[in-house]
Amino acid sequence: MKNKIFIAFIIFVLTACDKQEEITLDSDIPVIEAYLIPGKGIENVRLTKLIPYSTDNEDIILETINDAEIKIIGNNSVYYLVPSVDSGYYHCPDYSAIIEEDTEYSIEFLYNDKIVTAKTLSPSKPNNFAISESSIYFERVIEGSIPTFTNETYEITWDNLDDKFYYLTIELIESTPDPINFNMESDPEKMISSPMQTDVYNITSKTIKFFGTYRVVLYKVNQEYVNLYEDISQNSISMTEPLTNIENGKGIFTSFNTDTLYFEVKEW
Protein backbone atom coordinates (compact mmCIF):
# COMPACT_ATOMS: atom_id res chain seq x y z
CA MET A 1 0.00 0.00 0.00
CA LYS A 2 2.96 2.32 0.20
CA ASN A 3 1.67 4.50 -2.53
CA LYS A 4 4.12 6.72 -4.44
CA ILE A 5 1.25 8.10 -6.52
CA PHE A 6 0.94 11.17 -4.30
CA ILE A 7 4.53 12.32 -4.75
CA ALA A 8 4.44 11.79 -8.51
CA PHE A 9 1.10 13.54 -8.81
CA ILE A 10 2.03 16.58 -6.74
CA ILE A 11 5.11 17.14 -8.93
CA PHE A 12 2.94 16.76 -12.02
CA VAL A 13 0.41 19.25 -10.68
CA LEU A 14 2.93 21.84 -9.59
CA THR A 15 4.86 21.77 -12.85
CA ALA A 16 1.62 22.65 -14.60
CA CYS A 17 0.84 25.64 -12.40
CA ASP A 18 1.95 28.08 -15.10
CA LYS A 19 -0.99 26.85 -17.19
CA GLN A 20 -3.46 26.48 -14.33
CA GLU A 21 -3.59 29.38 -11.88
CA GLU A 22 -5.59 27.56 -9.20
CA ILE A 23 -2.33 26.71 -7.38
CA THR A 24 -0.06 29.10 -5.53
CA LEU A 25 3.33 27.47 -5.05
CA ASP A 26 5.16 28.43 -1.87
CA SER A 27 8.90 27.92 -1.82
CA ASP A 28 10.55 25.00 -0.04
CA ILE A 29 7.53 22.84 0.83
CA PRO A 30 8.11 19.83 3.14
CA VAL A 31 6.42 16.66 1.89
CA ILE A 32 5.68 13.72 4.21
CA GLU A 33 4.97 10.19 3.08
CA ALA A 34 4.36 7.92 6.06
CA TYR A 35 2.28 4.79 6.62
CA LEU A 36 1.95 3.26 10.08
CA ILE A 37 1.15 -0.46 10.22
CA PRO A 38 -0.21 -2.02 13.43
CA GLY A 39 2.03 -4.79 14.70
CA LYS A 40 5.13 -3.31 13.08
CA GLY A 41 7.75 -0.76 14.04
CA ILE A 42 7.99 2.81 12.79
CA GLU A 43 9.99 2.78 9.57
CA ASN A 44 10.16 4.17 6.03
CA VAL A 45 8.92 7.64 7.00
CA ARG A 46 9.93 9.69 3.97
CA LEU A 47 10.61 13.41 4.11
CA THR A 48 11.33 15.48 1.00
CA LYS A 49 10.78 19.02 -0.20
CA LEU A 50 9.49 20.60 -3.36
CA ILE A 51 11.51 23.57 -4.54
CA PRO A 52 10.79 25.72 -7.60
CA TYR A 53 14.13 26.42 -9.25
CA SER A 54 13.09 28.74 -12.05
CA THR A 55 11.56 32.18 -11.78
CA ASP A 56 8.39 31.18 -13.64
CA ASN A 57 7.89 28.04 -11.48
CA GLU A 58 7.73 25.80 -14.54
CA ASP A 59 10.28 23.36 -13.13
CA ILE A 60 10.15 21.49 -9.84
CA ILE A 61 12.87 19.43 -8.22
CA LEU A 62 12.40 16.93 -5.43
CA GLU A 63 15.03 17.00 -2.70
CA THR A 64 15.34 14.84 0.38
CA ILE A 65 15.44 16.26 3.92
CA ASN A 66 17.88 14.38 6.14
CA ASP A 67 18.31 16.61 9.18
CA ALA A 68 14.78 16.90 10.57
CA GLU A 69 14.06 16.07 14.21
CA ILE A 70 10.91 14.02 13.75
CA LYS A 71 8.83 12.57 16.52
CA ILE A 72 5.82 10.25 16.46
CA ILE A 73 3.44 10.63 19.39
CA GLY A 74 0.96 7.96 20.40
CA ASN A 75 0.04 5.29 22.93
CA ASN A 76 1.19 7.62 25.74
CA SER A 77 4.71 7.64 24.31
CA VAL A 78 6.96 9.83 22.17
CA TYR A 79 9.13 8.08 19.58
CA TYR A 80 12.08 9.97 18.13
CA LEU A 81 13.12 9.08 14.59
CA VAL A 82 16.62 8.99 13.13
CA PRO A 83 17.76 9.09 9.49
CA SER A 84 17.87 5.72 7.73
CA VAL A 85 20.52 4.56 5.28
CA ASP A 86 18.41 5.64 2.31
CA SER A 87 18.38 9.40 1.84
CA GLY A 88 15.18 11.09 2.98
CA TYR A 89 13.95 8.14 5.06
CA TYR A 90 13.62 7.95 8.84
CA HIS A 91 12.87 5.19 11.35
CA CYS A 92 12.57 4.65 15.08
CA PRO A 93 15.67 2.85 16.42
CA ASP A 94 13.68 1.50 19.37
CA TYR A 95 12.47 -1.81 17.93
CA SER A 96 10.15 -2.32 20.89
CA ALA A 97 8.10 0.62 19.59
CA ILE A 98 5.28 -1.25 17.89
CA ILE A 99 2.23 0.44 16.37
CA GLU A 100 -0.95 -0.53 18.23
CA GLU A 101 -4.42 -0.94 16.74
CA ASP A 102 -7.16 1.64 17.35
CA THR A 103 -4.67 4.22 18.58
CA GLU A 104 -4.25 7.86 17.52
CA TYR A 105 -0.77 8.83 16.35
CA SER A 106 0.66 12.18 15.32
CA ILE A 107 3.83 13.26 13.57
CA GLU A 108 5.63 16.50 14.35
CA PHE A 109 8.80 18.36 13.37
CA LEU A 110 10.04 21.91 12.95
CA TYR A 111 10.73 23.15 9.43
CA ASN A 112 11.40 26.74 8.36
CA ASP A 113 10.25 27.99 11.78
CA LYS A 114 6.87 26.22 11.43
CA ILE A 115 5.57 23.14 13.20
CA VAL A 116 4.70 20.55 10.55
CA THR A 117 2.17 18.12 11.97
CA ALA A 118 -0.51 15.56 11.12
CA LYS A 119 -2.46 12.84 12.88
CA THR A 120 -4.07 9.51 12.05
CA LEU A 121 -5.88 6.62 13.74
CA SER A 122 -4.45 3.13 13.34
CA PRO A 123 -7.27 0.78 12.24
CA SER A 124 -8.01 -2.67 13.57
CA LYS A 125 -7.30 -5.79 11.51
CA PRO A 126 -9.99 -6.86 9.01
CA ASN A 127 -12.24 -9.61 10.36
CA ASN A 128 -13.48 -12.85 8.75
CA PHE A 129 -11.64 -12.34 5.46
CA ALA A 130 -12.60 -15.29 3.21
CA ILE A 131 -13.18 -16.46 -0.35
CA SER A 132 -16.06 -18.66 -1.49
CA GLU A 133 -13.74 -21.10 -3.32
CA SER A 134 -10.14 -21.69 -2.28
CA SER A 135 -9.59 -23.98 -5.28
CA ILE A 136 -10.89 -22.98 -8.72
CA TYR A 137 -10.72 -25.38 -11.66
CA PHE A 138 -10.35 -24.60 -15.36
CA GLU A 139 -9.94 -26.64 -18.49
CA ARG A 140 -6.65 -25.95 -20.21
CA VAL A 141 -7.11 -24.54 -23.70
CA ILE A 142 -4.55 -26.04 -26.09
CA GLU A 143 -4.13 -25.51 -29.80
CA GLY A 144 -6.94 -27.20 -31.71
CA SER A 145 -9.20 -27.65 -28.67
CA ILE A 146 -12.62 -26.10 -28.23
CA PRO A 147 -12.70 -24.15 -24.94
CA THR A 148 -15.58 -24.43 -22.53
CA PHE A 149 -16.76 -20.94 -21.61
CA THR A 150 -18.02 -20.36 -18.08
CA ASN A 151 -19.06 -17.27 -16.18
CA GLU A 152 -18.70 -18.27 -12.54
CA THR A 153 -18.55 -15.69 -9.76
CA TYR A 154 -16.37 -16.07 -6.68
CA GLU A 155 -17.05 -13.92 -3.63
CA ILE A 156 -14.36 -12.41 -1.45
CA THR A 157 -15.96 -11.24 1.80
CA TRP A 158 -15.13 -9.65 5.15
CA ASP A 159 -16.94 -8.02 8.05
CA ASN A 160 -17.70 -4.32 7.77
CA LEU A 161 -20.25 -3.58 10.45
CA ASP A 162 -18.95 -0.04 10.98
CA ASP A 163 -18.85 0.99 7.27
CA LYS A 164 -15.09 1.48 7.04
CA PHE A 165 -13.16 1.75 3.76
CA TYR A 166 -11.26 -1.14 2.22
CA TYR A 167 -9.41 -1.92 -0.97
CA LEU A 168 -7.76 -5.11 -2.10
CA THR A 169 -5.06 -6.40 -4.41
CA ILE A 170 -5.01 -9.71 -6.27
CA GLU A 171 -1.83 -11.02 -7.86
CA LEU A 172 -0.43 -14.26 -9.23
CA ILE A 173 2.65 -15.17 -7.22
CA GLU A 174 4.11 -17.82 -9.52
CA SER A 175 7.59 -17.11 -10.88
CA THR A 176 6.71 -18.76 -14.19
CA PRO A 177 3.18 -17.90 -15.42
CA ASP A 178 1.16 -20.82 -16.82
CA PRO A 179 -1.63 -19.45 -19.04
CA ILE A 180 -4.98 -21.21 -19.14
CA ASN A 181 -5.32 -20.40 -22.84
CA PHE A 182 -2.33 -21.08 -25.11
CA ASN A 183 -3.19 -17.86 -26.99
CA MET A 184 -2.54 -15.74 -23.92
CA GLU A 185 0.29 -13.34 -24.77
CA SER A 186 0.12 -10.73 -22.02
CA ASP A 187 1.88 -11.08 -18.67
CA PRO A 188 -0.13 -11.34 -15.44
CA GLU A 189 -1.02 -7.99 -13.92
CA LYS A 190 -1.61 -7.09 -10.31
CA MET A 191 -5.21 -6.04 -9.78
CA ILE A 192 -5.79 -3.12 -7.41
CA SER A 193 -9.33 -2.05 -6.53
CA SER A 194 -10.43 1.44 -5.60
CA PRO A 195 -11.32 2.10 -1.94
CA MET A 196 -14.82 0.82 -1.21
CA GLN A 197 -17.21 1.01 1.72
CA THR A 198 -18.52 -2.52 1.42
CA ASP A 199 -17.96 -6.09 2.65
CA VAL A 200 -17.73 -8.04 -0.62
CA TYR A 201 -15.72 -8.09 -3.83
CA ASN A 202 -16.54 -10.40 -6.73
CA ILE A 203 -14.15 -11.92 -9.22
CA THR A 204 -15.38 -13.86 -12.26
CA SER A 205 -13.94 -16.74 -14.22
CA LYS A 206 -13.46 -14.40 -17.19
CA THR A 207 -10.89 -12.37 -15.27
CA ILE A 208 -8.71 -15.38 -14.36
CA LYS A 209 -6.09 -16.02 -17.04
CA PHE A 210 -3.42 -18.19 -15.41
CA PHE A 211 -3.04 -21.36 -13.37
CA GLY A 212 -1.28 -21.15 -10.03
CA THR A 213 -1.44 -19.53 -6.60
CA TYR A 214 -2.98 -16.09 -6.16
CA ARG A 215 -2.49 -13.81 -3.17
CA VAL A 216 -5.29 -11.49 -2.09
CA VAL A 217 -4.46 -8.69 0.36
CA LEU A 218 -7.26 -6.70 1.97
CA TYR A 219 -6.35 -3.20 3.19
CA LYS A 220 -8.40 -1.37 5.79
CA VAL A 221 -7.69 2.32 5.20
CA ASN A 222 -8.52 5.66 6.77
CA GLN A 223 -10.53 8.58 5.44
CA GLU A 224 -7.44 10.67 4.63
CA TYR A 225 -6.23 7.99 2.24
CA VAL A 226 -9.65 7.79 0.59
CA ASN A 227 -9.80 11.58 0.25
CA LEU A 228 -6.39 11.64 -1.42
CA TYR A 229 -7.22 8.76 -3.77
CA GLU A 230 -10.51 10.29 -4.86
CA ASP A 231 -9.02 13.75 -5.23
CA ILE A 232 -6.21 12.51 -7.43
CA SER A 233 -8.63 10.46 -9.55
CA GLN A 234 -11.01 13.38 -10.06
CA ASN A 235 -8.48 16.19 -10.50
CA SER A 236 -5.76 14.59 -12.63
CA ILE A 237 -7.11 16.52 -15.63
CA SER A 238 -8.09 19.81 -14.00
CA MET A 239 -4.71 20.16 -12.23
CA THR A 240 -6.17 21.46 -8.98
CA GLU A 241 -3.97 20.99 -5.97
CA PRO A 242 -4.34 17.54 -4.33
CA LEU A 243 -5.66 17.18 -0.80
CA THR A 244 -3.30 16.60 2.09
CA ASN A 245 -3.73 15.98 5.81
CA ILE A 246 -0.42 17.68 6.66
CA GLU A 247 -0.51 21.04 8.42
CA ASN A 248 2.25 23.39 7.13
CA GLY A 249 3.28 20.82 4.54
CA LYS A 250 2.13 18.40 1.86
CA GLY A 251 1.87 14.64 1.56
CA ILE A 252 0.12 12.01 3.62
CA PHE A 253 0.44 10.63 7.14
CA THR A 254 -1.86 7.66 7.56
CA SER A 255 -2.21 4.12 8.84
CA PHE A 256 -3.63 0.91 7.45
CA ASN A 257 -4.12 -2.70 8.49
CA THR A 258 -4.27 -5.83 6.36
CA ASP A 259 -5.21 -9.46 6.12
CA THR A 260 -4.14 -11.95 3.46
CA LEU A 261 -5.63 -15.05 1.86
CA TYR A 262 -4.69 -17.32 -1.04
CA PHE A 263 -6.56 -19.28 -3.67
CA GLU A 264 -5.45 -21.83 -6.22
CA VAL A 265 -6.36 -22.03 -9.88
CA LYS A 266 -5.94 -25.64 -11.01
CA GLU A 267 -6.35 -27.68 -14.17
CA TRP A 268 -9.15 -30.26 -14.21
SULBELCOR-V232235 format. One line per field, one symbol per residue. ss: DSSP state (H for helix, E for strand, C for the rest). burial: + if it has 16 or more other ideal C-beta (glycine too) atoms within 10 Angstrom, else -. A space follows every 50 residues. Layout:
ss = ???
burial = ???
//
This chain:
ss = CCCCHHHHHHHHHHHCCCCCCCCCCCCCEEEEEEEEECCCCCCCEEEEEE EECCCCCCCEEEEECCCCCCEEEECCEEEEEEECCCCCEEEECCCCCCCC CCCEEEEEEEECCEEEEEEEECCCCCCCCEECCCEEEECCECCCCCCCCC CCEEEEECCCCCCCEEEEEEEECCCCCEECECCCCCCCCCEECCCECCCE EEEEHHHCCEEEEEEEEEEEECHHHHHHHHHHHHHCCCCCCCCCCCECCE EEEEEEEEEEEEEEEEEC
burial = --+--++-++--+++-+-------+---++++++++++--++++++++++ -+----+--+----+--+-+-+-+----+-+-++---+++++----+-+- --+-+-+++-+----++++++++--+--+-+----+-+--+--------- ---+-+++-+---+++++++-+------++-------+------+---+- +-+-+--+++++-+-+++++++-++++++-++--+---+-++++++-+++ +++++++++-+-+-+---
//
